[in-house]
Amino acid sequence: MLAFCNDYSEGCHPKILQHLIDTNTEELPGYGKDRYCDLAKAKIKQACEDPQADVFFLTGGTQANQIVIASLLQPYEAAVACDSGHIAVHEAGAIESTGHKVLTIPAKNGKLVAEDLERYLSDFYQGASKDHMVQPGLVYVSQSTEYGTIYSKKELKAIHEVALRYHLPLFVDGARLGYVLATPENDISLPDLAKICEVFYFGGTKVGLLCGEAVVFCHGAPSHFFTFVKQHGALVAKGRLLGVQFDALFTDGLFLEIGKPALEGAIRLRKALKEKGYTFAIDSPTNQTFVVLSNDKMEQLAKKVWFDVWEKKDEHHTVIRLCTSWATSKEAVDQLIAAL
């Protein structure tokens, strides 16, 4: 079977694995207090051009979203996201499980739009019953989005400006940020991102690490965030495992290079799909490609290719996702094109 279901099927990038092997027998302090975590944090701050940032390592994306959001909200507050946002659809109520609602706004091209956010917040605060309702407490977006689309610098700045007017922090979920940085259409760098939002995370799980997400608070973390992480069962005793991986990822610009094979494969794949007359559900420039197939053609393809069934288009058609990764080979893409 050809594997194009997701971007975390493989283990980890050889350079990251080698660094784990090279440091394996060193005796180091626990809970992220080791020198490799310190090195990784310093390199991430340098890459963001933000020496005042606070960096924390967590193991997974849902965990990062849940803990960051819960740490920033009061008990009566909620996260505001577009209706296709990851926290609204694909996290099994993880945010709600902490006692915080997710307030949704209709997405456009998979994205939250600044004008819609402004209208939503304006209507809320002008409402006569606002004091009886869950209050907006932060704004959430993901880069890339659930549909593989990306925010431009202009779009993200506009969202941030709206959030600031209402005194709301902007949180950017960067589970696939490594692929965004490799996308030709992208115009946002890490230093840009550190200036545009209050907190983001650089995802490692989907971009070549065994596991791990680096949470970056651009203007300082909430008080006792370390203890908050511990309370939520997310503090790793062998924190070195995350620090070593991020130390390798942010050495010699690997974080900028690691996503390029995925983008090269995705671009070739989309070109072939267009030539063969396939229809796209959305125009995604990143490593995720969403294709509309008739149900019978989908069943035929499933005999050769492992893909993700995304959503029902209509009674006779389904949207599938074909996802390339840091480890996708040219040969695998060629075989997929032939199968199509």
C-alpha positions in Angstrom: 0.0 0.0 0.0 1.1 3.5 -0.8 0.9 5.7 2.4 -0.5 9.2 1.8 -2.9 9.3 4.8 -1.0 11.7 7.0 2.4 13.3 7.7 3.3 11.5 10.9 3.3 7.8 9.8 7.1 7.6 9.7 9.4 7.7 12.8 11.7 10.7 12.6 14.2 12.5 10.5 17.7 10.8 10.4 19.4 13.8 11.9 17.0 13.9 14.8 17.3 10.2 15.3 21.1 10.4 15.3 21.1 13.2 17.9 18.9 11.0 20.1 21.3 8.1 19.7 24.4 10.3 20.3 23.0 11.6 23.6 21.2 8.4 24.7 23.5 7.4 27.6 24.1 10.9 29.0 22.7 11.3 32.5 20.7 14.5 32.6 18.2 16.2 34.9 14.5 15.6 34.3 11.4 17.6 33.5 13.1 19.8 30.9 15.8 21.1 33.1 18.6 19.6 31.0 21.1 21.4 28.8 19.6 20.2 25.5 16.2 21.7 26.4 18.1 24.9 27.2 20.0 24.8 23.9 16.8 24.2 22.0 15.0 27.0 23.7 17.8 29.4 22.9 17.9 28.3 19.3 14.1 28.8 18.9 14.3 32.2 20.5 17.1 33.1 18.1 15.1 31.8 15.1 12.1 33.9 16.2 14.4 37.0 16.9 12.6 37.1 20.3 15.0 36.8 23.2 12.2 37.6 25.7 10.0 34.7 24.6 9.2 31.8 27.0 9.5 28.4 25.4 7.9 25.1 26.7 8.0 21.6 25.2 4.9 19.5 25.1 4.3 16.1 23.5 1.4 16.6 21.1 -0.8 19.1 19.3 -4.1 18.5 21.1 -2.3 18.6 24.4 -0.6 21.9 23.4 -3.9 23.4 22.3 -5.8 22.3 25.4 -3.2 23.4 27.9 -2.3 26.8 26.3 -6.0 27.7 25.9 -6.9 26.7 29.4 -4.0 28.6 30.9 -5.0 31.8 29.2 -8.8 31.8 29.9 -10.8 32.7 32.9 -13.5 30.2 33.9 -16.2 32.3 32.1 -14.2 32.7 28.9 -14.1 30.8 25.6 -11.8 30.5 22.6 -13.1 32.1 19.3 -12.3 30.1 16.2 -13.6 29.5 12.7 -16.1 26.6 12.4 -13.6 24.4 10.6 -10.8 25.1 13.2 -9.0 22.1 14.5 -10.1 22.7 18.1 -13.8 22.9 16.9 -13.9 19.7 14.9 -11.0 17.3 15.4 -10.1 17.3 19.1 -12.9 15.4 20.6 -14.0 18.2 22.9 -10.6 18.6 24.4 -11.1 22.3 25.0 -14.6 21.8 26.3 -13.3 19.2 28.8 -11.4 22.0 30.6 -14.6 23.9 31.0 -14.1 26.3 28.1 -16.5 26.6 25.2 -15.3 27.1 21.6 -17.2 29.9 19.9 -17.3 29.5 16.1 -17.5 31.8 13.1 -18.1 30.5 9.6 -14.8 29.9 7.8 -13.9 31.2 4.3 -11.5 29.1 2.4 -10.8 27.3 5.6 -9.8 30.5 7.4 -11.0 33.0 9.9 -11.5 36.4 8.3 -10.7 39.6 10.2 -13.9 41.4 9.1 -16.1 38.5 10.3 -14.2 38.4 13.6 -14.8 42.2 14.0 -18.5 41.8 13.3 -18.8 38.9 15.7 -17.1 40.7 18.6 -18.8 44.0 18.0 -22.2 42.3 18.0 -21.3 40.4 21.1 -20.2 43.4 23.2 -23.2 45.5 22.0 -25.6 42.7 23.0 -28.0 43.4 25.9 -27.4 39.9 27.3 -23.6 39.8 27.0 -23.1 39.5 30.8 -25.3 36.4 30.8 -23.1 34.7 28.1 -19.8 33.0 27.8 -17.2 35.7 27.1 -14.7 35.6 24.2 -11.3 35.2 25.9 -8.8 34.5 23.0 -8.7 34.1 19.2 -7.5 30.8 17.8 -6.2 30.1 14.2 -4.0 27.4 12.8 -1.2 27.9 10.3 -1.8 25.9 8.0 -5.6 25.5 8.4 -7.6 22.3 8.6 -7.9 22.5 4.8 -4.3 23.1 4.1 -4.8 26.8 3.3 -2.5 29.4 4.8 -2.8 32.9 6.2 -0.8 35.7 4.5 1.0 38.2 6.7 -1.6 40.8 5.9 -4.5 38.5 6.8 -2.9 37.4 10.1 -2.0 41.0 11.0 -5.6 42.1 10.4 -6.9 39.3 12.7 -4.4 40.4 15.4 -5.4 44.0 15.1 -9.1 43.1 15.7 -8.1 40.8 18.6 -6.0 43.6 20.2 -8.9 46.1 20.0 -10.9 43.7 22.1 -7.9 42.9 24.4 -7.9 39.2 23.3 -4.6 37.3 22.8 -4.1 35.6 19.4 -3.0 31.9 19.6 -1.6 30.3 16.4 -1.7 26.5 16.2 1.5 25.6 14.3 1.1 21.8 14.1 2.2 22.0 10.4 4.2 25.2 10.6 7.3 23.5 9.2 5.4 22.8 6.0 4.1 26.3 5.8 7.6 27.7 6.0 8.5 25.5 2.9 5.4 26.6 0.9 6.3 28.9 -2.0 3.1 31.0 -1.4 4.0 31.7 2.3 5.2 35.1 3.2 5.4 34.8 7.0 8.7 34.0 8.8 9.1 32.9 12.4 10.2 36.5 13.4 7.0 37.8 11.7 4.9 35.3 13.6 6.5 36.2 16.9 5.5 39.8 16.3 1.9 39.1 15.1 0.6 36.9 17.9 0.9 36.4 21.7 1.5 32.7 21.6 2.1 30.0 19.0 3.6 26.6 18.8 6.0 25.0 16.3 4.7 21.5 15.7 7.3 18.7 15.6 5.1 15.6 15.6 3.9 16.1 12.0 7.2 17.6 10.8 9.9 15.0 11.4 10.1 14.5 15.2 9.0 11.3 17.0 6.8 13.6 19.1 6.9 17.1 20.5 5.5 20.7 20.1 7.4 23.8 21.1 5.1 26.4 22.7 6.4 30.0 22.3 4.9 32.7 24.5 6.1 35.8 22.6 5.5 38.2 25.5 6.0 35.9 28.5 4.1 32.9 29.7 1.2 32.9 32.2 2.2 32.7 35.8 3.1 29.2 36.9 2.6 27.7 33.5 5.2 25.0 34.3 3.0 24.0 37.3 -0.1 24.1 35.1 1.5 21.7 32.7 2.4 19.4 35.5 -1.2 19.6 36.9 -2.5 18.5 33.5 -0.3 15.4 33.4 1.7 16.8 30.5 5.1 17.2 32.2 7.5 14.6 30.8 10.0 13.2 33.3 12.5 12.5 30.4 12.1 16.1 29.1 15.4 15.6 27.4 13.7 13.6 24.7 11.9 16.7 23.5 14.8 19.0 24.0 17.2 16.8 22.1 14.8 16.6 19.1 14.2 20.3 18.9 17.9 21.0 19.4 18.5 19.0 16.2 15.5 20.5 14.4 16.8 24.1 15.0 20.4 23.4 14.2 21.8 24.5 10.8 18.3 25.6 9.6 16.8 22.1 9.5 13.4 23.5 10.5 13.4 25.5 7.3 14.5 22.5 5.1 12.6 19.6 6.6 9.3 20.3 4.9 10.6 20.8 1.4 10.3 17.1 0.2 6.6 17.2 1.3 5.9 20.4 -0.7 7.8 19.1 -3.8 5.8 15.9 -3.7 2.5 17.7 -3.2 3.1 20.2 -6.1 4.0 17.3 -8.4 0.9 15.4 -7.3 -1.5 18.4 -7.8 -0.1 19.0 -11.3 -0.7 15.4 -12.2 -4.2 15.5 -10.7 -5.1 18.5 -12.8 -3.7 16.9 -15.9 -5.8 13.8 -15.3 -9.0 15.9 -14.8 -9.5 15.4 -11.0 -11.5 18.0 -9.0 -10.2 19.7 -5.9 -12.4 20.4 -2.9 -10.3 23.4 -2.0 -7.1 25.1 -3.4 -4.5 24.1 -0.8 -0.9 25.2 -1.4 0.6 23.1 1.4 1.3 19.4 1.9 -2.4 18.5 2.1 -4.3 17.9 -1.1 -8.1 17.5 -1.0 -9.6 15.6 -3.9 -13.2 14.9 -4.8 -13.8 11.3 -6.0 -16.8 9.3 -7.0 -17.5 6.7 -4.3 -16.7 3.8 -6.7 -13.4 5.4 -7.8 -12.5 6.0 -4.1 -13.1 2.3 -3.4 -10.8 1.3 -6.3 -8.1 3.7 -5.1 -8.3 2.4 -1.6 -7.1 -1.0 -2.8 -3.7 0.6 -3.6 -3.4 3.8 -1.5 -3.8 4.5 2.1 -5.5 8.0 2.3 -7.8 9.9 4.7 -11.5 10.0 4.0 -12.2 13.6 4.8 -15.9 14.4 4.3 -18.9 13.5 2.3 -19.4 15.8 -0.7 -22.8 14.5 -1.8 -24.6 11.2 -2.1 -22.2 9.9 -4.8 -18.9 11.8 -4.1 -16.5 12.0 -1.2 -13.6 14.3 -0.4 -10.3 12.5 0.4 -7.1 13.9 1.7 -3.7 12.9 0.1 -1.0 14.0 2.5 2.8 14.2 1.8 5.4 14.3 4.5 9.1 15.2 5.1 9.8 11.5 4.2 7.8 11.2 1.1 10.0 10.0 -1.8 9.8 10.9 -5.4 9.3 7.2 -6.2 6.2 7.0 -3.9 4.7 10.1 -5.7 5.4 8.5 -9.1 3.6 5.3 -8.0 0.6 7.3 -6.7 0.4 9.3 -9.9 0.4 6.0 -11.8 -2.3 4.6 -9.5 -4.5 7.6 -10.2 
